[in-house]
Amino acid sequence: MHTGTQASAAAPYLAFAAFGLFWGTWGAALPALRSAAALDDAALGTALLFVGLGALPAMLLTGRAVDRWGARAGGAALVALAVAGVVVAATGRDLATLCLAMALVGATSGAADVAANALAGLREQRSGGRVVTVAHGVFSSCVVVGSLGTGALRAAGADVVLVFCVAGTAMAVLGLAVLRLGDGPQAAAPGARTTGDGVPRDQLGALRPALPFVVVGLVGALGLAVENAHQSWGAVFLADEVGAGPGLTALAPATFAAAAVATRFAAGLLTGVPAAALLGGGAATALAGTLVVAASGSVGTALAGLVLAAVGTAVLFPTLLSRAVRDVPAARRGRATSTVATTAYLGFLAGPVYVGLLSQATGLRGAMVGVAALVAVVGVLAPLTGRARRQERVPPVVRAGY
């Protein structure tokens, strides 16, 4: 394999590594962000809603940017996210300033999310392997690194601004590597007649309508709501419900991510397991784990529940996304990924907000039971989703050169 091809193949994994560092840092630092702004659970849930308000418009625009500029768009989004993390830590001192800073985090995070998934999806189309699932495994691996690093820095007395400066420096280096090493925009097949956006005219009829992608995204939204509810509130649960100290609370997002890592890498290897079995079994496992967390009375029991919840949720969204965009032409891969990811991201953002608001009414344990109810719905719907594809085959020219 040529060096240029190897570098291009590495770009999706570098992008997910930077993205994972951010969310690992975020999950472990969330109690400190809450304390710095002097918020209760309901107010924190409201502030987290602004992540979504910033993310959604950015995600809708990023797909087209990736189609036009390739990995350069992803690298720039990751560098911007690194800066946004420092901004939220330095300026979030009350509800108003935290909401504004979280909107910035949402915009940069949403852009990075779509770009990273689009890069992984294109690489999967070219290689035929489960690149999306493995890339999400890299993401979870780096969530572990970010979580444990944050815990170590906090236990050593570092404030939350320094924590995000350290994480942001590493993210910026990775983002610049993606910008330099990744593919450029995807051109149409040589000699093909194209529209203004570079898509061959004879392929336009084969492009899937938006509705199937939205349907897949809605099911993915439920899975991501559960995943991010645990990832964002796990540390708070350990602190508030079982009395864990700052060093131990960081174990919650780290444990969750570590279990997700192992599951995603295993799923990338076990290609013979039917997708419906992955989806149904994953939902059942996540349901059991969430109920264990809700009933836990010790750090060990809560972490065991988080392991089960992570194993279950880890396979849901990557499997759905991979099947949805598998045969989309490369020149439109960014927009197809954007449709699925933007719809699913609603759940990613709503999950922590859902927990915060429900916790205000029922307590954090009751909120975990509410998360279990979401998993049950996923268990019913996820195995019923097939590939979001038209019955017609994509013309052979789509795969030319891949």
N, C-alpha and C positions, 0 to 999 in steps of 0.2 A: 504494500500500500504506500502511496506517495505521501511525503511529509505533509503537503497541503491538505490532503484528504484526511489524514490523521488529526490534524489541527481542527479541521471543520467538524469532525466527529466528536471531538472533545468539547466543543462549544456548549451543547445543551447541558452537559454534566457540570461544567463550570458555572453556568447560569443558575442551575438548581442548587449548587453548593452555596453561592452567594445568597440566594433567596432563603435557603434553610438557615444560614447563619443569622439572618435578620429575625426570622420567626422564633428561633430558639432563644435569642436574646430577648425578644419581645415577651414571650411567655414567662420567662423567669424574672423579668424586670417589671412585669405588670403590677405586682403588689407595691413596689417602690414608686411607680408612677402614680398609683392611686393615693399613696400616702403623701407624696409631694404636692398633689393637688387638693388634699384633704376632702376626698369624696367618699360617699357610701356606695354600696353595691348598685343601687338604682342609678345614681349619678354616673358611675363608671360605665354602666350599660348604655346610658345615653351618649356619653362621650364616644364609646366604641361605634355607635351608629354613624358617627361622622366619618369613620374609616370607609364605610360603604358609600356615603354620599360623595366622597372624593374618588373612590375607585371606579364606580360604574361608568361615568363618562370617559374616563381614561381608558378603560378596557375596551369600550366600543370603538375608540379611535386607534388603539394600538394594533389591532389586526391589520388594518390597512397600512399602517406604518411599517410593520414587519414585512408585508408583501412588497412594499416599495423599497425599503432600505435593508432588509435582511437582518443579520445579527447586530448590525450597528444600532438598530433601535433597541434591541435587548440590552446591549452593553450600556447604553446611555441611561436606560431606565433603572438599571441596577446601581449605577453610581448615584443617581438622584435619590434612590431609596436609602442608600447609606447616609446621605446628607439629611434626609427627612428624619431618620432615627435620632440623630443628634439634636435636631431642632425640637422634636417632641420632648426629649429629655430636658433640654435647657429652658424651654419656655412654658411647659405645662404646669402652671402653678395655681390654677383655679379651673373651674368648669369651662369658662369661656375660652381661655387660652389653650386648654387641653383639647377642646373640640376643634379649634382652628388647626392646631398642629396635627391632630389625627386625620383631618381631611387631607392634609398634605401627604401624610403617610399612606392614606388610602389611594390617592392618585398615583403615587410612584409605585406602590405595591401592586396595584391592579395592572399597571402597564408592564411591570416586570413579570407578573404571573402569566399574562397572555403571551408575552414574547418568549419566555422560557418554554412553555408548552408547545408553542408553534415550532420552535427550533427542534424540540424533541420529536414532535410528530413528523416533521419532514425527514429527520434522520431515520425514524422508524420506517417510513415509506421506502426510503432508499435501501435500507439494510435488510428489512424483513424481520428483524428481531423485535423484542419487546422493549424498545428504547424508552418509551414513555414510563412504563412501570419501573424500570431500573433507574431512570432519572429521578423519579419520585423517591426511590430508595436513597439516592444520593442526597436529595433534599432532607429526608428524615435523618440521615447520618449527620448532616451539618446542623440540624436542629439540636441533636444531642451535644455537639461541640459547643454551639452557642449557649445552650442551657447550662451545661456544666461550667463553661467559662464564666458565664454571668454569676453563677453561684459562688465560684471561687473568688471572683473579684469582689463581690458583695461581702462575703465572709471575711475578706481581708480589709474591709473598710472602704472600698471604692464607692463613690457616689454613682448615681445612675447616668450622669452625663459622661463620666469617664468610661463607663461600661459601653455605652453606645459609640463613643469615639474609637475604642479599640475594635469593636465589631465592624464599625463603618470603614475603618482603614482596610481591614481584610476584604470586605465586600467591594470596595472601590478597586482594589487590585484585581479581583476576579472579574468585575465588570469590564475593566479595561482590557483584560485578556479576551473576553467574549467579543468585545468590539473589534479587536484586532484579528482574532483567529477565525471567527465564524464566517459562514457563507454570506454573500451579498444577495441582492434580490434575485428571485427565481425567474428565469426567462422562459418564454414559450418554446416549443420545439422548433428547430430551424425550418424555415419555409412556411410555417403556419400563418394563416391570416388571423390577426388579433384585434381585440377591441382596444379601447384606450388604456385599459389597465393591464394589458399584456396577456390576457387570457385568450387562447385560440377560439375563433368564432365557432368552429365545429365542435367545440367542447361545451359551449354555453348550455346547450340543451341537456347535457349530462350532469350539470351542476345541481346539487340537491337544493330544494327549497329550504328556507330557514326553519320551518315548523318542526321537522324531525330533530334538528339540532337543539331547538328550544326544549322539546320533550325530554331528550336525554339530559339536558342541562338542569331541568327541574328535579329529576330524580337524583342527579349528582348533587344538587343543592342540599337535599336532605342529608346525604352522606357527609358532605363538608360541614354542615351545621353541627352534626354530632362530633366530627373530628375536631373542629376548632373550639367547640364548647369545652371539650376535655383539655385541649392544648392551652387555651387561654385561662381557664378557671381552675386547672389542676393545682397550681401553686397556691391560689387563694383558698381552695378547699382544704389543703393540708394545713395552711396557717390558721384558718378560722374554725375548722371542724375537728381537727385532731391535734392542734397545738404545736405544729412543727415550727422550728426556728428558720431564719433566713437561709442558712446553708441547706437544710433539709427540703425546704419548699421547692428549691430548684430541681430536686429529684423528680418532681411530678412531670414537667414537660420533657425532661431528659429520658425518663423511663418510658413514657408514651412514645417518644420518637424512636428510641432504641428498638422497641418491639415492632414499630412500623417499618424500620429499616430491614430487620430480619425477614419480615413477612413479604415486603416488596421484592427483595432480591430473590427470595424463594419462589415467588409467583413468576418472576422473570425467567426462572429456570424450568418450572413445571408447566411447560407449554401444553401438555396433554390434558390438563384439568379444564373442563368446560367452563365457559364464562358464567353460565347460569349458576353453576355450583359455587364458583368463587363469590358471586354476588349474594346468593342466598345464605351460604355458610358464613360469609363475612358479617352479614346483618345479624344472624343469630348469635354469633360470638360477641359482637359489639353490644347487643342487648344484655347478655349475661354479664359482661364486664361493667356496663354502666350501672346495673342494679347492685353489683358488688360494691362499687364506689359509693353509691348512695347509702348503703347500709354499714359501711366500714366504721370501725371504732379505733383504728390504729393506723400508723403510717404504712406498715407492711401490708395490711389488708387493702388499703386504698391504692397502693402501688400495684398490687396484684390485679385489682379491678381495672386499673388503667392499662395494664399489659393486655388483658383480654379485649378491652375496648379498642386498643390500637391495632391488635391483630385483625380484628373484624373490620374496622373502617379503612385500613391501609389499602385494601384491594378494590374498594368501591369506585372511587372517582377515576383512578388511572385506567381501570378496565372499561368503564363507560366511555371515557374520552378517546381511548385508543380505537375502539370499535367505531365510534362515530365519525372520525376523520380519516380513517385508514385509506380510503380511495379518493380523497379529494385532490384535485390537481394542485401541484406545488405552488403555482402562481396565485391560488386562492386559499392556500392552507391557513394563512394567518387569519383571514376573515371567518373561515369555518370554525377554527379554534376559538376565535373571539366570541362567536355566538354561544358555543357550549360553555366556555369558561365564564363569560359574563353572567349568564343565567345561573350557573352553578355557584358563582361567587356570592350571589345573593344569600345563599345558605351559609357560606363561610363567614360572611359578615353578620348575618342574623343570629347565628348560633350563640356567640358570646352575649349579644344583647338580650336574647331570649332567656338565657340563664340569669343575667343580672336582674331583669324585670320579674321573672318568676321567683327568684330568690327573695326579693323584697316582700312578696306575698306569702311564700310558703317556707322560706329558709333555703339554704343552699342544698341541703339534702333533698328537699322536695323538688328543687329545680333539676337535680340529677334524675329523679323519677320522670320529670317532664322530658328530659333528653332521651330517656329510654323509650318513651312513647314515640318519639321521632324515629328511632331505630326500628321499631316495629313496623312503621309505615314503609320504611326503606325495604324491609324484608319482604313485604308484599309486592312492592312495585318493581324493585331492581331486577329480579330474574325475568320479569315480563318484557323488559326492554330488549329489543333486537338491535341490530346495527341500523343506524340512521342513514340508510342508503336506498337509492332507487332500485327498482327491480332490474333496470337495464344495466349492463356492464359499462364501466367507464371505457371509452375508446382506448385501444392499445397505445396511441400516441402519448397518452398521459404518462405512461411508465417509461417512455423512451429515454434512454440514457441513465436510468436509475437501476 
